[in-house]
Amino acid sequence: WLLTRPGITGPIVGPRTADQLDSALRALELDLPEAVLTGLDEIFPGPGPSPEAFAW
């Protein structure tokens, strides 16, 4: 989902194990339906103007 957001070119992941890294990389193969993307956009609307943009 994050990679579909405007301005996002590379999400930062913080795996602590090789299994966590494998899981994060497999997420790149997911193709989320539009309804799911819309729902996530409603839950996480993104940042607002500064300084509020840095509050979440």
QUIRAQUI-V114440 format. One record per residue. RES is the residue in three letters. NEAR is the number of other C-alpha atoms within 8 Angstrom. Layout:
# QUIRAQUI-V114440
{{RES & NEAR} {RES & NEAR}}
This chain:
# QUIRAQUI-V114440
{{TRP & 7} {LEU & 6} {LEU & 8} {THR & 6} {ARG & 7} {PRO & 4} {GLY & 4} {ILE & 9} {THR & 5} {GLY & 5} {PRO & 7} {ILE & 4} {VAL & 5} {GLY & 4} {PRO & 8} {ARG & 6} {THR & 6} {ALA & 7} {ASP & 6} {GLN & 9} {LEU & 10} {ASP & 8} {SER & 8} {ALA & 10} {LEU & 8} {ARG & 8} {ALA & 7} {LEU & 6} {GLU & 6} {LEU & 6} {ASP & 4} {LEU & 7} {PRO & 6} {GLU & 6} {ALA & 6} {VAL & 8} {LEU & 10} {THR & 8} {GLY & 8} {LEU & 10} {ASP & 9} {GLU & 7} {ILE & 6} {PHE & 6} {PRO & 7} {GLY & 6} {PRO & 8} {GLY & 6} {PRO & 6} {SER & 6} {PRO & 6} {GLU & 9} {ALA & 10} {PHE & 7} {ALA & 5} {TRP & 5}}
